[in-house]
Amino acid sequence: MRVDYKTLEDNFERVLIKHGMKISDATKVARMFALASADGVHTHGLNRFFRYVSMIDKKEIDLEKSISLVASLGAIEVYDGNLGPGNLNAIKATERAIELARTHHVGIVSLKNTNHWIRPGYYGLLAAEEGMAALMWTNTCANMPVWGSLEAKLGNNPVVIAIPQEDGMAPLLLDTAMSMFSYGKLEKFVMDGVSCPVDGGFDKDGNITRDPEKILSSRAPLPIGYWKGSGLSLALDMLAALLSSGRTVNMISPEPEIGLSQVFIVFDIKSLPDWRLSIKRMKDALMDIKSSTPIDPHRPVRYPGEGLFSERKKSMAEGVYCNDELYKKLLDM
């Protein structure tokens, strides 16, 4: 079904307030969840909302806490998330990194002891809307095997790269986990009753499979690039923990997944020499990508993030696509 965007956002806000979140915070969080669904990122929109509320009810998220400064080192600042709402912590960390970039040309904020940031790309878009580029990542609990093993000892550690564009073009937005499919995507495949479109992980016997239920059961999704993704995941985990003085993957329990380490780097590209020429070159490169001959003539080649804004435009005009049962569950909360 399709639901009016404002109606969906209002229902998210209503439920969050009912479960103890103050109005100003609930408004921000409701917008994040509603935009995720509107942009077609259903794994971090309506589909994820109930787990978020459950963490609030279980006191795994402390609604009264926020980030606090640990160290200030010029362009670099270290914060403690104090187990507050991970998405609100991430918004504040991004906003602070933007402020630092305006002063130092680059702003680096590291964050320890925080919670799941929900939709990673949201924070990259915050920077792009300010005309800045961004590189951000988080570690997670152990939910992906080290290459050569079936034992989950690595996180799938999502990474965001955002680069603003001009002339009405959508920002380049890469928002990707280190596994072939995130757990949210695997859960959506199960909900939709479909298989992974490509090999997605291992079953409990070590066989490569496209069956999302078997991958969820084994907790052994394939790393992107096989051994390369495994190594990149480890490096991201180590660097996030190092820069934030936070926890590494082996210190984070799967249930509840709290106490994460994150990094937010923002670049003021307009302080760089010949930045306008660089923007033009990026546009030319993206247009060259888009001119590629598609394998399927009905599916033109797009750059990362391009489809998001066309989906948002459709959602605002026609309503946000929602799973019928999940939307009814939201209304009943």
C-alpha positions as CSV (number, residue, x, y, z in Angstrom):
1,M,0.0,0.0,0.0
2,R,1.0,3.7,-0.3
3,V,0.6,6.0,2.6
4,D,0.7,9.8,2.6
5,Y,4.2,10.9,3.7
6,K,3.0,13.3,6.4
7,T,0.6,10.7,7.8
8,L,3.5,8.2,8.1
9,E,5.8,10.7,9.7
10,D,3.1,11.8,12.2
11,N,2.5,8.2,13.2
12,F,6.2,7.6,13.8
13,E,6.3,10.7,15.9
14,R,3.1,9.8,17.9
15,V,4.5,6.4,18.8
16,L,7.9,7.8,19.8
17,I,6.3,10.3,22.1
18,K,4.1,7.7,23.6
19,H,7.2,5.6,24.4
20,G,8.9,8.5,26.2
21,M,10.9,10.5,23.7
22,K,10.6,14.3,24.0
23,I,8.8,16.0,21.2
24,S,11.8,17.8,19.6
25,D,13.8,14.5,19.4
26,A,10.7,12.5,18.2
27,T,10.2,15.0,15.4
28,K,13.8,14.4,14.1
29,V,13.7,10.6,14.5
30,A,10.2,10.4,12.9
31,R,11.6,12.3,9.9
32,M,14.5,10.0,9.6
33,F,12.4,6.9,9.5
34,A,9.8,8.4,7.2
35,L,12.4,9.6,4.7
36,A,14.1,6.2,4.7
37,S,10.9,4.6,3.6
38,A,10.1,7.4,1.1
39,D,13.6,7.0,-0.4
40,G,13.0,3.2,-0.8
41,V,15.4,2.3,2.0
42,H,12.7,0.1,3.6
43,T,15.2,-1.8,5.7
44,H,15.9,1.3,7.7
45,G,12.4,2.8,7.6
46,L,9.2,1.2,8.7
47,N,10.8,-2.2,8.7
48,R,13.3,-1.1,11.3
49,F,11.1,1.1,13.5
50,F,9.7,-1.6,15.7
51,R,13.1,-2.9,16.8
52,Y,14.1,0.7,17.6
53,V,11.0,1.2,19.8
54,S,11.7,-2.2,21.5
55,M,15.2,-1.0,22.4
56,I,13.7,2.1,24.0
57,D,11.3,0.0,26.0
58,K,14.0,-2.3,27.2
59,K,16.1,0.7,28.3
60,E,18.9,-0.3,25.9
61,I,18.7,3.2,24.5
62,D,18.8,6.0,27.2
63,L,16.5,8.7,25.9
64,E,17.9,11.2,28.5
65,K,21.5,10.9,27.2
66,S,23.4,12.6,24.4
67,I,27.0,13.0,23.2
68,S,29.5,14.6,25.5
69,L,33.0,16.0,24.6
70,V,35.9,13.9,25.6
71,A,38.8,15.6,23.8
72,S,39.2,18.6,21.4
73,L,42.2,18.5,19.1
74,G,41.7,21.3,16.6
75,A,40.0,19.7,13.6
76,I,39.5,16.5,15.5
77,E,37.0,16.0,18.4
78,V,36.3,12.8,20.4
79,Y,32.8,12.3,22.0
80,D,31.1,9.8,24.2
81,G,27.7,8.7,23.1
82,N,26.6,7.7,26.6
83,L,24.4,5.0,25.1
84,G,21.9,7.7,24.0
85,P,19.8,7.2,20.8
86,G,22.3,6.3,18.1
87,N,20.6,8.2,15.3
88,L,20.3,11.4,17.3
89,N,24.0,11.0,18.4
90,A,25.0,10.6,14.8
91,I,23.1,13.8,13.7
92,K,24.9,15.8,16.4
93,A,28.2,14.3,15.4
94,T,27.6,15.1,11.8
95,E,26.6,18.7,12.6
96,R,29.7,19.2,14.7
97,A,31.9,17.8,11.9
98,I,30.3,20.3,9.5
99,E,31.1,23.1,11.9
100,L,34.7,22.0,12.3
101,A,35.1,21.8,8.6
102,R,34.0,25.4,8.2
103,T,36.8,26.4,10.5
104,H,39.5,23.9,9.6
105,H,38.5,22.8,6.1
106,V,38.1,19.3,7.4
107,G,36.1,18.2,10.5
108,I,36.7,14.8,12.2
109,V,34.4,13.6,14.9
110,S,34.8,10.2,16.5
111,L,32.2,8.8,18.7
112,K,32.4,5.9,21.2
113,N,29.8,4.2,23.4
114,T,26.9,4.9,21.0
115,N,24.1,2.9,19.6
116,H,22.9,1.8,16.1
117,W,22.8,4.9,13.9
118,I,19.8,3.4,11.9
119,R,20.2,4.7,8.3
120,P,23.9,5.6,7.5
121,G,23.2,7.5,4.3
122,Y,21.1,10.1,6.1
123,Y,24.2,11.6,7.7
124,G,26.1,11.8,4.4
125,L,23.1,13.6,2.9
126,L,23.2,16.1,5.8
127,A,26.8,17.0,4.8
128,A,26.0,17.1,1.1
129,E,23.1,19.5,1.7
130,E,25.7,21.9,3.2
131,G,27.8,21.5,0.0
132,M,30.4,19.3,1.8
133,A,31.7,15.8,1.1
134,A,31.7,13.2,3.8
135,L,33.3,9.8,4.7
136,M,31.7,8.0,7.7
137,W,31.6,4.5,9.1
138,T,30.6,2.5,12.1
139,N,31.6,-0.8,13.6
140,T,29.0,-3.4,14.7
141,C,28.6,-6.5,16.7
142,A,30.2,-9.7,15.2
143,N,27.8,-10.6,12.4
144,M,30.1,-11.7,9.6
145,P,32.7,-14.4,9.3
146,V,36.4,-13.8,8.9
147,W,37.4,-15.1,5.4
148,G,38.4,-18.8,5.7
149,S,36.1,-19.4,8.7
150,L,32.3,-19.7,9.3
151,E,32.5,-18.1,12.7
152,A,31.1,-14.6,13.0
153,K,34.0,-12.5,14.4
154,L,33.7,-9.4,12.2
155,G,31.1,-6.7,11.8
156,N,29.5,-5.8,8.5
157,N,30.6,-2.2,9.3
158,P,28.6,0.2,7.0
159,V,30.5,2.9,5.2
160,V,29.1,6.2,3.7
161,I,30.7,8.4,1.1
162,A,28.8,11.5,0.0
163,I,29.8,14.0,-2.6
164,P,27.5,17.0,-3.4
165,Q,26.6,17.8,-7.0
166,E,25.3,21.0,-8.7
167,D,22.8,21.8,-11.5
168,G,20.0,19.8,-9.9
169,M,21.9,16.5,-9.9
170,A,21.5,14.2,-6.9
171,P,24.6,13.8,-4.7
172,L,26.7,10.8,-5.1
173,L,25.8,8.7,-2.1
174,L,27.5,5.4,-1.4
175,D,25.9,3.7,1.6
176,T,27.1,0.1,1.9
177,A,27.8,-2.6,4.4
178,M,30.9,-4.9,4.2
179,S,28.6,-7.9,3.6
180,M,26.9,-8.6,0.3
181,F,23.6,-7.9,1.9
182,S,22.9,-6.2,5.2
183,Y,20.8,-8.1,7.8
184,G,18.0,-5.7,7.2
185,K,18.0,-6.6,3.5
186,L,18.1,-10.3,4.3
187,E,15.1,-9.9,6.6
188,K,13.3,-8.0,3.8
189,F,14.0,-10.9,1.4
190,V,12.5,-13.3,3.9
191,M,9.5,-11.0,4.3
192,D,9.0,-10.7,0.6
193,G,9.5,-14.5,0.1
194,V,12.3,-14.1,-2.4
195,S,15.9,-15.4,-2.7
196,C,19.0,-13.2,-2.7
197,P,19.6,-12.1,-6.4
198,V,23.2,-13.3,-6.1
199,D,25.1,-15.5,-3.7
200,G,24.6,-13.9,-0.3
201,G,26.3,-16.1,2.3
202,F,26.9,-19.6,3.8
203,D,24.5,-22.1,5.3
204,K,25.5,-23.8,8.6
205,D,27.4,-26.5,6.6
206,G,29.5,-24.0,4.8
207,N,27.8,-24.1,1.5
208,I,27.3,-20.9,-0.5
209,T,23.6,-20.1,-0.7
210,R,21.1,-17.5,-1.9
211,D,18.6,-18.5,0.8
212,P,18.2,-15.5,3.1
213,E,16.8,-17.6,6.0
214,K,19.8,-20.0,5.9
215,I,22.2,-17.0,6.0
216,L,20.3,-15.4,8.9
217,S,20.4,-18.7,10.7
218,S,24.1,-19.2,10.2
219,R,25.1,-15.6,10.7
220,A,27.5,-16.0,7.9
221,P,26.9,-13.5,5.1
222,L,29.5,-13.2,2.4
223,P,31.9,-10.3,2.8
224,I,31.9,-8.0,-0.3
225,G,34.9,-8.9,-2.4
226,Y,35.3,-12.1,-0.3
227,W,38.7,-11.9,1.5
228,K,39.0,-8.2,0.5
229,G,35.8,-7.3,2.3
230,S,36.9,-9.3,5.3
231,G,40.1,-7.3,5.6
232,L,38.4,-4.0,5.0
233,S,35.9,-4.7,7.7
234,L,38.7,-5.5,10.2
235,A,40.6,-2.3,9.2
236,L,37.4,-0.1,9.6
237,D,36.7,-1.6,13.0
238,M,40.3,-1.0,14.3
239,L,40.4,2.5,13.0
240,A,36.9,3.5,14.5
241,A,38.0,2.1,17.8
242,L,41.4,3.8,17.7
243,L,40.1,7.2,16.8
244,S,37.3,7.1,19.4
245,S,39.0,5.2,22.1
246,G,36.0,3.0,21.9
247,R,35.2,-0.7,21.7
248,T,36.3,-3.1,19.0
249,V,34.0,-5.8,17.5
250,N,35.0,-8.5,20.0
251,M,33.8,-6.3,22.9
252,I,30.3,-5.7,21.4
253,S,27.6,-8.3,22.2
254,P,25.1,-9.2,19.5
255,E,22.1,-8.7,21.8
256,P,21.7,-5.9,22.5
257,E,24.1,-4.3,20.0
258,I,25.2,-1.2,21.9
259,G,28.4,0.6,22.7
260,L,29.5,1.1,19.1
261,S,32.4,3.1,17.7
262,Q,31.9,5.6,14.8
263,V,33.8,8.2,12.7
264,F,32.4,11.2,10.9
265,I,34.7,13.0,8.5
266,V,33.5,16.1,6.6
267,F,35.4,18.0,3.9
268,D,34.7,21.7,3.0
269,I,35.3,21.2,-0.7
270,K,34.7,24.9,-1.5
271,S,37.9,25.8,0.4
272,L,39.9,23.7,-2.1
273,P,41.6,25.3,-5.1
274,D,39.7,25.0,-8.4
275,W,36.7,23.4,-6.6
276,R,34.3,24.5,-9.3
277,L,36.4,22.8,-11.9
278,S,36.5,19.7,-9.8
279,I,32.7,19.7,-9.5
280,K,32.4,20.0,-13.3
281,R,34.8,17.1,-13.8
282,M,32.7,15.0,-11.4
283,K,29.6,15.9,-13.3
284,D,31.3,14.9,-16.6
285,A,32.4,11.6,-15.0
286,L,28.9,10.8,-13.7
287,M,27.3,11.6,-17.0
288,D,29.9,9.3,-18.7
289,I,28.8,6.5,-16.2
290,K,25.1,7.2,-17.1
291,S,25.9,6.9,-20.8
292,S,26.9,3.2,-20.4
293,T,24.9,0.7,-22.4
294,P,22.6,-1.1,-19.9
295,I,22.4,-4.9,-19.9
296,D,18.7,-4.6,-19.4
297,P,17.3,-1.8,-21.7
298,H,14.5,-1.2,-19.2
299,R,17.0,-0.4,-16.4
300,P,19.3,2.5,-17.3
301,V,22.7,2.6,-15.6
302,R,22.7,5.0,-12.5
303,Y,25.3,6.2,-10.2
304,P,25.0,5.5,-6.4
305,G,22.3,7.7,-4.8
306,E,20.7,8.8,-8.1
307,G,17.7,6.6,-7.8
308,L,17.0,7.7,-4.2
309,F,15.7,11.1,-5.2
310,S,13.5,9.9,-8.0
311,E,12.0,7.5,-5.5
312,R,11.5,10.2,-2.9
313,K,9.7,12.4,-5.5
314,K,7.4,9.6,-6.4
315,S,6.7,8.9,-2.7
316,M,5.8,12.5,-2.0
317,A,3.5,12.6,-4.9
318,E,1.8,9.2,-4.7
319,G,2.4,8.1,-1.1
320,V,5.1,6.1,0.6
321,Y,5.2,2.4,-0.2
322,C,4.6,0.4,3.0
323,N,4.1,-3.2,3.9
324,D,0.4,-3.6,4.8
325,E,0.9,-5.6,7.9
326,L,3.7,-3.4,9.3
327,Y,1.7,-0.3,8.7
328,K,-1.3,-1.7,10.5
329,K,1.1,-2.7,13.3
330,L,2.3,0.9,13.5
331,L,-1.3,2.3,13.6
332,D,-2.1,-0.1,16.5
333,M,0.9,0.9,18.6
